[in-house]
Amino acid sequence: MGARSGFLAAVLAAFVISGLFTGHPEAAWPLAQLDDYLLNILILAGINVVLATSLNIVNGHTGQFSLGHAGFMAVGAYGSAALTQINGKACLAALSFLGPCAQGGLFVCALLFGAALAALAGLAVGLPSLRLRGDYLAIVTLGFGEIIRVVFQNTEAVGGARGLTGIPPQTTLGWTWAVAALCIYCVSALVNSTYGRGFLAVRDDEIAAEAMGINPTRYKVTAFVVGAFFAGLAGALYAHLIGYISPEGFTFLKSVDVVVMVILGGMGSTVGVAFAAVGLTVLNELLRQAEQYRMVAFSLLLIVLMITRPQGLLGGMGRFFSRKGGNP
Amino acid sequence: MLPLLGVFACKKSPDAGSLDVIPVGEFASLTGATASFGQSSHKGTQMAIDEVNAAGGVLGKKLKLITEDDQSRPGEAATVVRKMLSRDKIVALLGEVASSRSLEAAPLCQQAGIPMISPASTNPKVTEVGDFVFRVCFIDPFQGTVLSKFALSKGWKKVAVLTDVKQDYSVGLSQYFKKHFTANGGEIVGEQSYSSGDKDFKAQLTAIKGSQPDAVVASGYYTETGLISLQARELQVNAPLLGGDGWDSPSLVEVGGKAIEGSFFSNHFSVEDPAPAIQGFLKKYRTKFGAEPDAMSALGYDSAMILVDAMKRAGTSEGPKLKAAIASTKDFAAVTGKITLNAERNADKSAVMLEVKGGQFRYVETVAP
């Protein structure tokens, strides 16, 4: 591990440890004075960073077009809520040996459980569908996202169309940005590794990559599973932020929001996509003064940006941010 | 990131904490999928607040209505409500029409100790969140029961149910209709479902046709019901349709035309009701907006009026006392009927049945709780 990743790991560990003990790592932080609204925006921005950078592995680095990210997010959200809300008391009792850390411990377990379920879902979709390319794959993933949503809609055990209420609001700024840091680290470490060159090879030319002994399907499935894992984490964080989830929150439009962040940030640029995720979240709030013209202003800005910088904010500038000098 | 924080930090509302106004928050879906509901309820709320201010305000102060748009999007409601609670220091929150968005806001208000009154969220779970959350509309179990009572009184014994599985509202309505209807000697001869946004209902309607029902309960919103009625008549399904307050929109007749004639739905109030409270409201609304009010405007108006009434009785706008005053609302003569808030913080009041006749919604009868 280089100095940068060492630093990242230390920050991460600090967050997780303080989070485990107090459940509120930011309490010891200067940002504690922030009001609830600002805190909420920063948390939402963090969740969006996780969503966008994880979709970037699939859409950006591996060059596949997935429109089903909201579906994986839903799996993570419902999966984590299954531990903290539906079976909350039983799970808390099982973790009572942790003493004061039981609540935090359960939250971590729930996050990981939701993410693992999402990764499994990613594997289940990826295996049969990733033999397809381009538009075909987009449609398959779109269909899959809808299937997941409709399944939750019709499952009474998770609240059906009425949604699931009473999820403990445990997502804090510290947790969110710890996950965001972990996600950014994992994605950049993965893509910059020797193994990761395979993703870029598949993106640039699938046939040539295959001729060099790379198994494109395997790389695509890997990218998909990693992307789904982090989308699941984001979903779990979202569920524990709002405290209420319904299938309505994970529609195709949510997937499109994430795709917009990826394209705006520059496909394949981790830093660019993370900036775009934060930027779009904040912009949405700044434009609140425009009232009903907000979406007009928002869309206009997107159009102007895409015309002036079709490669995205930081697309094609990867060189400046990459350790190894290659395209990240 | 830090410069961005700076921008937000400077955006404090100038009126926050000011002494001569009482800030009241409202969140509504002014844009997005259910914009028509949000716009209506907002107009009603705004009118009520303006009226109170014109009459000198409450507790010697003017009310200041702070309205935020949640774009009909999940997640957005929680953000705007957090904003109003922490930035604008609102003393009470009015909203939302859609239950899913009220459910996001309710825990926040409960935690902050700020009373919240929803004008039209019918999902029972909304007020179950806590003792600071109220509503001025009736809830799905009641509306489902009203429809069932009405069907039985019409002598309809065989009814088919068509549910929009995407809308918790529709699912709830169908569920409680079936419960009451089968318990009282009715028979559900067919159950079909669709999802909001569908355009073709022929498969479901063909299946329903085979069971020859006396009536068809279409518990979804007006957006699909118009199309359902057209396609039902095309397929020679001539049984009347029955629905809930989600039908209440001029678009129902615009789309359904002749096909929707002779169908019935339950609603919160009727413009034909001669009660003075309703006629007075109608006159003011027509003068102010030059349009006919719908149930959402009436409910939006009532939610604000109940809040003002409680403020007067409490003599303060302070959270816990205001909450107690709202909870003790009894026989308040509102536009949508005499409202008493029960122990579950839901409104006990009557519903009206309307018939679509000659392109208008005609008053049929009032069904007591």
Contacts between the chains, C-beta under 8 A, distances in Angstrom:
chain1	res1	chain2	res2	distance
A	34	B	5	7.8
A	35	B	86	4.0
A	35	B	87	6.7
A	36	B	82	4.9
A	36	B	85	6.5
A	36	B	86	4.0
A	37	B	8	8.0
A	37	B	79	7.4
A	37	B	82	4.7
A	37	B	83	4.2
A	37	B	85	7.8
A	37	B	86	4.7
A	37	B	87	5.6
A	38	B	5	7.0
A	38	B	8	5.3
A	38	B	9	7.5
A	38	B	86	7.9
A	40	B	78	7.2
A	40	B	79	5.7
A	40	B	82	4.7
A	40	B	83	8.0
A	41	B	8	7.2
A	41	B	79	7.1
A	44	B	75	7.6
A	44	B	79	6.9
A	150	B	165	8.0
A	150	B	195	7.5
A	153	B	165	6.0
A	153	B	166	6.4
A	154	B	165	6.3
A	160	B	168	7.2
A	160	B	171	6.4
A	161	B	165	6.1
A	161	B	166	6.2
A	161	B	167	6.2
A	161	B	168	4.2
A	161	B	170	7.9
A	161	B	171	4.9
A	162	B	99	7.6
A	162	B	123	5.9
A	162	B	125	6.6
A	162	B	168	3.8
A	162	B	171	6.9
A	162	B	172	6.9
A	163	B	100	5.9
A	163	B	103	6.6
A	163	B	168	6.7
A	165	B	103	5.7
A	165	B	125	5.4
A	165	B	128	7.9
A	165	B	129	7.1
A	169	B	107	7.2
A	238	B	75	7.3
A	241	B	78	7.7
A	242	B	74	7.8
A	242	B	75	6.2
A	242	B	78	5.0
A	242	B	104	5.5
A	243	B	104	7.5
A	243	B	107	5.1
A	244	B	100	7.6
A	244	B	103	4.6
A	244	B	104	5.3
A	244	B	107	7.3
A	246	B	74	6.5
A	246	B	100	4.9
A	246	B	103	7.8
A	246	B	168	7.1
A	247	B	166	7.7
A	248	B	74	5.4
A	248	B	100	5.7
A	248	B	166	7.6
A	249	B	74	3.5
A	249	B	75	6.1
A	249	B	100	8.0
A	278	B	1	7.0
A	278	B	4	7.9
A	282	B	4	5.3
A	285	B	8	7.4
A	285	B	79	7.5
A	286	B	7	6.9
A	288	B	68	7.4
A	291	B	30	7.6
A	291	B	69	6.5
A	292	B	30	5.8
A	292	B	31	5.6
A	292	B	69	6.7
A	294	B	31	7.6
A	294	B	69	7.3
A	294	B	71	7.8
A	295	B	31	6.4
A	295	B	71	7.2
